[in-house]
Amino acid sequence: MAGAYVERRDELRRFLTARLGDPTDADDVLQELWIRLQAVDTGPVANARAYLYRAAQNIALDVVRARTKRARRDGEWADTQRDRRFAEPADPAPDAEAAMLAREDAAALASAIAALPAGAGRAFRLHKFDGLSHAEVAATLGISRSGVEKHIAVAMAHLRRTLGD
């Protein structure tokens, strides 16, 4: 069985890494598998590859169960260590970087809207900011509904070009 293990070690490592998501855990399972193979006389095995994969899968399952149990235990312990009377609520505001990026995006959008052609800018603002339908924008500007649609299309194309999709 040791020979089959040595032949398939790299293959087993890839299998376990995919299952466990961590090469270090995969190496630990491989080491445990090697120790178990050395400790037990398996006798003749019809399909050594299948035997190795099943044994590796069983050890990996034990690792996942232990990981889950440990996370639950640690979480329960952490809950007992907090005095909820003094706990501060999480700050709902975005972090400084996200706020800065949002301000930059808003400034770029405002600049792009300000650079729209006059007719397209008026139609766009009435439709998007004031919430008017195309028919209402047409009535307000004294143009056809088709004209409003063309102005909105021009505005959207300009904004996509300026801001990128």
Order of alpha helices (4+ residues) and beta strands (2+ residues): alpha-alpha-alpha-alpha-alpha-alpha-alpha
